């Protein structure tokens, strides 16, 4: 049997959850993150296509005699050894000794990325400054190779691959920490903002009076937060499933992150807990701020500073990742609103678990404090209540 | 003015119940409630004592402090000063399952179906949702609204939505029902139904407290009333006592038309002049009562053709207690009501 406050929280949470999840607008909410993904994919594909066209780069060769052919042979022998490969080479003209060639003019007339003239002893690369910086060494290498009599490929290099190095692991975990923070921030920003307008409906529909007479204001706040948290979990489950489908479909573009220090299962569990805390902390603040608004217009006005607040918190936590062990990191971990972000980053970089238990308890305490404060503020400012305790007691005793 | 627990019945200007009620017999007991909003005094030392099982009216013009008083009694807001006890508790919100409240500004979630809205309101008061749904459908049928059970609130007329909210207020069988201006917005037929409903609630033992600015409702329905004007309660007690604040009016028709018999009347039965062209004399019944009056009229050879003694109505009592201005304000629409309280 649920106790009265719990039953009140449950009643409010259930009503709000059903009202949101079973509304048509929720479908658009679920599809929301898809829009940037689709736009991103489309832009990426378009960009890739453009780049593919542009990358079909051809270097024209107009060298004396058969130097050009030898240069092409040298390219063919070495291209697989070069990181990033090499552009295609094509002989444009075989020059006689002493014959001049207008490389600049050729670049103006034809779709060539660069032109190599001169001899193998003294090749001349004509191109834009960027291409010159990019290919100068490569052309020299090919020319040197062409000057030797050897035609076989370079000797194979024996390799001994290690899974990772200490430096690599650290960098990878920092990247995982940052990725975790970004994901946490995006989800929180996407979802906590919804709470801003949450009490406007009750005020506009005048039902707040009935609610205030029936249940404690704290139960109303907690019920609404719980409902929106549950709604966000539905959203995350749907989006997570979509991500899983993309992975299964072999979307190799999706980056694989380094294993966090606490391991993936625990990291995901902590990520879930820290998301809940970040959401509840910001949500409780937003619910309070939004509760003071009377209209949707006022809520819209409030949403910008609220977003800025989130950004500040995020940047603070991000900054702390780059400064492990510093006072900045400590402050970010202790300051309630940035604590979930900072602690998730900590989980990626350190295997210690005790700090997480302390942090989650600390954050939960602040959720309750903010809800309590928010409910009091709501009663005093919106419901126009608030006793003067000492005078009241004196009066009652009279 | 100082009040003690023993003075509870002697409220306002010393009017009201003459006997001292046992606090255990009171469903609501409030003393010296004061509430200010941003420096504006909305309620100024209100005392109310509502017996268990009574139909009690809070009567006053718009802006007099009725709603603020009810909200304080229900714990929606806390008083700046004063003491309240509702169903034996100083924390009324802890007893939500025993209280039903219909606010003046009705409010329901527009997207909810009627029976769901009722079940939701009942769930807030502790009725399990499934049970609430079952009872909601049954009550909607009882009220002739069965056809609207599955319709969304936004699809209902204002009157129907109001009835839905009323059902939601009563579904959990509360011991105390607080209705803020329950008759406003209802047509005559539904006002009659609501009156019946309120009487039915009292008949099953529930205490009903409602606010109104319509004297007729208070006069017809209430055992006791609190008259509230400008944040103060100048009278609280039984309706009969309020009416008895004014002596009954005598209407007299005599053969003797020049009124010489008036000299024989007791001094407190002033009868100055007959209305121009009228056949009747009007004056207040003397303190000494009916028999001495009749004796005086006979001895004065008035030649009584007809005589009736009419008890003062609540409207007259209201004018006498709260003043002409407050009585005129009763008829004002809410928008024209004076700003609540005084600075």
Interface residues (C-beta under 8 A of the other chain):
Chain A: X4 X7 X8 X11 X14 X15 X19 X23 X201 X202 X205 X206 X207 X208 X209 X210 X211 X212 X213 X214 X215 X216 X379 X383 X384 X385 X386 X387 X388 X391 X392 X395 X396 X398
Chain B: X2 X32 X37 X71 X74 X75 X76 X77 X78 X79 X80 X81 X82 X83 X93 X94 X96 X99 X101 X103 X105 X106 X107 X108 X109 X110 X111 X112 X120 X121 X123 X124 X125 X126 X129
